Each structure stands twice: as structure tokens, then as C-alpha cells.
Amino acid sequence: AQRVTQPEKLLSVFKGAPVELKCNYSYSGSPELFWYVQYSRQRLQLLLRHISRESIKGFTADLNKGETSFHLKKPFAQEEDSAMYYCALYNTNAGKSTFGDGTTLTVKP
Amino acid sequence: EPEVTQTPSHQVTQMGQEVILRCVPISNHLYFYWYRQILGQKVEFLVSFYNNEISEKSEIFDDQFSVERPDGSNFTLKIRSTKLEDSAMYFCATSLPPRPSLYEQYFGPGTRLTVT
């Protein structure tokens, strides 16, 4: 069974501080992992995917297969980063995504 | 930029009634998904759909639920006899044929279903 765990429901940091949103997964195959973001009153949108190793809006995430983690990091948080963040695992064989519970990030001025 | 659209944005229905939620995918997308999010809870996968048939469904997607693409454009989710616990936000998502390096699901804005 595939599972995604985001241990922090709420995370609050000050502007300019580093932020790390944790994500751990459980999956027997080779995982496809993603971070989605949902800003207030907006739709879910893809933030980044582990395959492309990209940095979006200053966020990065590294897949650590040994620790089965895909933590999202940003060195200097901005107020506009305040949103709900979801880690998701995609099973390419089954065409099914499993989302974590989400972490609400608040960046205080 | 093309977007997934969903109608209605909010649907109120009485328990036991049938509802149909509609989604218009991005035009060249071939994979379709429905998710739901009960208030205060996480996004849950319901079903994926490709080539006019269900690819995968979750345990939530029981006989009360059905999906179809009736006219080749709209993608619908039908709940045959709604229950109070069906109250949730329902999201449609679509994607090109999923290849690991390019896979991305585009989400619609959601339909809020309230069952009274």
C-alpha cells in the first residue's frame, strides 16, 4: 500500500527564516513524488516534482530513498508563501495519486 | 493558459438525491481524475479514467459513484443517492498520458457539494 505522511499540520515561521515541510512516504515501487500548493481560495497547483529536480519560487525538494522522505525546503520564506502544501505520491502503474494530510504554512512578517 | 473548469461551483442537494458534477478537461488531455476533500481533511483519490474506462478506483468509489465522458468533452461524476457524508469539495484533474518525467495533473477549482 502507498502512504504519504506529513507530520506537521501547521507550521509557522517568520519572513526570511528557513522553512522545511516534511514528507515521508511508504511505497514498494519506484516513487514519483510531487509537492502541490493551494493558496487561499485558489485551486491546487503543482509546485514541483522530484523527477525534474527543479527549483520553483525558491523551493527545492530532494528525494531521499534511504529515509523515504521528500522534504520541501526554502532558505528564506516570504509572506506570499503562506498556503497549504500537499506532498503526493503517484503510482504510475495504477494511475493513482495519494496525498498527504497537508501542512498549512504561515509566514509572519 | 488553458485550465480545467468545473460546474457548478456549489451544489446543495437533499439526502437521497442524485447529483452530477461536471468537469471540462484541458483539450488535449487524456487522463481524468476525481478527488474529494472533506472539510478539514486531506485530498482523497476517488477514480482515474482513461480511454473511456476506469483505470483505478479507491475504496471510497463504491457503487453509488460512477464516471463517464458522455460527449467526448465533459467528464462527469455521478453520485446516485447522496448521503450526508458525501458533503465535500470535489476536484477534477486532468493530465496528458502520464510519463514519469512529464507527468502533471492540472486541477479544477472544485465543486462544493453540500448534502442536507
Interface residues (C-beta under 8 A of the other chain):
Chain A: E32 Y36 Q42 R43 L44 Q45 L46 R49 I51 S52 Y86 Y90 N91 T92 A94 G95 K96 S97 T98 F99 G100 D101 G102
Chain B: Y31 Y33 Y35 Q41 K42 V43 E44 F45 S48 Y50 S55 E56 S58 F91 A93 P98 P100 S101 Y103 E104 Q105 Y106 F107 G108 P109 G110
